[in-house]
């Protein structure tokens, strides 16, 4: 009887050992590779889509501000119904004195407009001249703003890719653990049935049956917990990929032999060249510089070439059509020192942005170094747990063999079983920690 139980326990414990390398064929739907998941997320993630729309908005703003270089047109129409019609008074001889006619008009003359409606049209075309410098600065600021929006797309893409990798690795661990737990649950149920029959035949003790039932209940709970966590993780990954969270899929296994190897100096160089946060900080500095130059340009007088047109309908005294060309000048020669303080404020903003660049670079270097060390620690821990699992497996094999030869008690077999189960759990957690550390390291050096 006890040898049968030991044999069942051996089969029970040996099944989960290779769970990481087995395919979860029970899951319905497509088999999704990590590369496919990342590509799907980069193409359909809604947060990335929002950032891409922001780039489009920045392009529209740039196109809009560029039109300010062109002539501007404005037309005004004033229509009046006279309540008190205007009177036009002309002094005697205001138009001159002519031989044979005398002064025109010969006497002081008053001309009244009719009570009918009148309309006045004012039209103007203005071409900026000195303002072109300021408009050019505004265009360059808009170009920088668009580059910043594009950088945010890259930043969001890297964040989403990291989340996808973390979620994918978690699903991989849960999927493998669930497969092993379900197989263990089946064996525990069979073991419970057999031991129950032996208890009824008084071949086994009731305590042994209770022990098996307790283990069965624990395994049933563990299976339920893993199944719920797996469902939640799959919903999260579907959400990150921008598709229906109910879409069924399974993940493709990743070889545990593929370890990430890179020198720290090379990683730091790649991070400084590839991280969008550094480019964003540099663009903020550039934007602050343009903003100060724009403020300085306000001291330049605004001179525009202007073409004007006027027409009056319903008032016969006024001209029906009048047009002219000239210049418009707007200038604030004295501002009580306001502009000086505003420029000083912009200069401090530049200094803040310059410090921000240095702070960002330093933070990224620290992040890369920290993630590099954590990756090495995770790799070393994975190796430790792999050896620990192999040792626990061998101890369990020896204990089972000695039990079959009636050299040790069943209790020692159960102790070896518990040690093996614990070592398997630690190995799976170490493997997940390694994959997660690798995903964080790839994000730190700017990889997608």
GITA-V25762 format. One record per backbone hydrogen bond with DSSP energy under -1.0 kcal/mol. NH is the residue of the N-H (numbers start at 1). CO is the residue of the C=O. Records with the same first field share a line. If there is no record, write none. Layout:
NH: CO  CO
This chain:
5: 1
6: 2
7: 3
8: 4
9: 5
10: 6
11: 7
12: 8
13: 9
14: 10
15: 11
19: 16
21: 18
25: 23
32: 250
37: 33
38: 34
39: 35
40: 36
41: 37
42: 38
43: 39
44: 40
45: 41
49: 45
50: 46
51: 47
52: 48
53: 49
54: 50
55: 51
56: 52
57: 53
58: 54
59: 55
60: 56
61: 57
62: 58
63: 59
64: 60
65: 61
66: 62
68: 65
69: 66
70: 67
72: 126
74: 124
76: 122
78: 120
80: 118
88: 111
90: 109
93: 105
94: 91
95: 104
96: 93
98: 102
101: 98
102: 98
104: 96
109: 90
111: 88
113: 86
118: 80
119: 313
120: 78
121: 311
122: 76
123: 309
124: 74
125: 307
126: 72
127: 305
129: 303
130: 303
132: 129
135: 131
136: 132
137: 133
138: 134
139: 135
140: 136
141: 137
142: 138
143: 139
144: 140
145: 141
146: 142
147: 143
148: 144
149: 145
150: 146
151: 147
152: 148
153: 149
154: 150
155: 151
156: 152
157: 153
158: 154
159: 155
160: 156
161: 157
162: 158
163: 159
164: 160
165: 161
166: 162
167: 163
168: 164
169: 165
170: 166
171: 167
172: 168
173: 169
174: 170
175: 171
176: 172
177: 173
178: 174
179: 175
180: 176
181: 177
182: 178
183: 179
184: 180
185: 181
186: 182
187: 183
188: 184
189: 185
190: 186
191: 187
192: 188
193: 189
194: 190
195: 191
196: 192
197: 193
198: 194
199: 195
200: 196
201: 197
202: 199
203: 198
204: 198
209: 205
210: 206
211: 207
212: 208
213: 209
214: 210
215: 211
216: 212
217: 213
218: 214
219: 215
220: 216
221: 217
222: 218
223: 219
224: 220
225: 221
226: 222
227: 223
228: 224
229: 225
230: 226
231: 227
232: 228
233: 229
234: 230
235: 231
236: 232
237: 233
238: 234
239: 235
240: 236
241: 237
242: 239
243: 238
247: 244
250: 30
252: 32
258: 255
259: 257
267: 263
268: 264
269: 265
270: 266
271: 267
272: 268
273: 269
274: 270
275: 271
279: 275
280: 276
281: 277
282: 278
283: 279
284: 280
285: 281
286: 282
287: 283
288: 284
289: 285
290: 286
291: 287
292: 288
293: 289
294: 290
295: 291
296: 292
297: 293
298: 295
299: 296
300: 297
302: 330
304: 328
305: 127
306: 326
307: 125
308: 324
309: 123
310: 322
311: 121
312: 319
313: 119
322: 310
324: 308
326: 306
328: 304
330: 302
338: 335
341: 337
342: 338
343: 339
344: 340
345: 341
346: 342
347: 343
348: 344
349: 345
350: 346
351: 347
352: 348
353: 349
354: 350
355: 351
356: 352
357: 353
358: 354
359: 355
360: 356
361: 357
362: 358
363: 359
364: 360
365: 361
366: 362
367: 363
368: 364
369: 365
370: 366
371: 367
372: 368
373: 369
374: 370
375: 371
376: 372
377: 373
378: 374
379: 375
380: 376
381: 377
382: 378
383: 379
384: 380
385: 381
386: 382
387: 383
388: 384
389: 385
390: 386
391: 387
392: 388
393: 389
394: 390
395: 391
396: 392
397: 393
398: 394
399: 395
400: 396
401: 397
402: 398
403: 399
404: 400
405: 401
406: 403
407: 402
413: 409
414: 410
415: 411
416: 412
417: 413
418: 414
419: 415
420: 416
421: 417
422: 418
423: 419
424: 420
425: 421
426: 422
427: 423
428: 424
429: 425
430: 426
431: 427
432: 428
433: 429
434: 430
435: 431
436: 432
437: 433
438: 434
439: 435
440: 436
441: 437
442: 438
443: 439
444: 440
445: 441
446: 443
447: 442
